Amino acid sequence: MKQIFALLSGLIFGFGLIVSGMSDPAKVLNFLDVFGTWDPSLAFVMGGAIAVTAPGFALLTRSRARPFFDTEFRIPSRTDLDPKLLTGAVLFGTGWGLGGFCPGPALTALPIMASGTLIFVPFMLAGMWLARHTPDLSLPLSKGATQ
């Protein structure tokens, strides 16, 4: 049941990206081009998403002891900014600004088969694989390990 709701949520999210035009990288790049052909519609899409999601999370976490398909709510508790978070944010922002894509819209744009999408998605997947398989240098070495 959990996978069915995950699939349904992903389909609704993807549909929303397509309807709002966020799967078009030109729309994203125009939003970032403040001194050129600026298109503020992305800000309205983000604002609308926050306006719906924030009250929903507040209502859900107050009215339920646990989520429908898990044992507890997984709400981040860290408030510090570590180098991994900052590096990831810089890489994400750079990729978004250069390509006009982030992972969700890139996947919804795949059926269009545009050359930019066909270049971006394999590099995105390679980056995800690399991030998962790169050792965390901020963790102390385990006993018996050498530097």
Steps between C-alpha positions, in 0.01 A plus 500: 500500500791733582644459148162567338467830685861589417429435131175698516676791673774498236246499218312794654828687550606434140160605369526824699845568354372451146183710551698785659758493221787422737617211282605760241858608575449829313239600760746432783786680326275800435415509870871518580564770235395794720654766275389347169183311414394451862193278552370517860252212455736251671477706819120468488526123451738473798281731708191295417678179595610646833152641568351152461777291658580700815147494647464137394815395686397703806154345505629147440775505762267649763206267437688170461754325721659331198470509120271257316780281363787532749566474872597865553519837327849558363544871557859632481639605836839641394529875471869538419652551156771245433740492202314210334172694503661818367691311228183320393305825490767666284513204260119482479466874440775502239343210312156657523627833374701353212255235385164635615419161653481345840427125537118508502447716191783321318322167537164645393669648191654167393208402271560818298846358414659846476878488465551701821296249696679204344833651606390618846331181629797260453733749670244547779482123552880474495521777761245322719697176474827681575351676805377169637833323444742774608638447851401757760829667590343688791444175696784370720682194369395169649734302727779331313466727194800696380511846356 
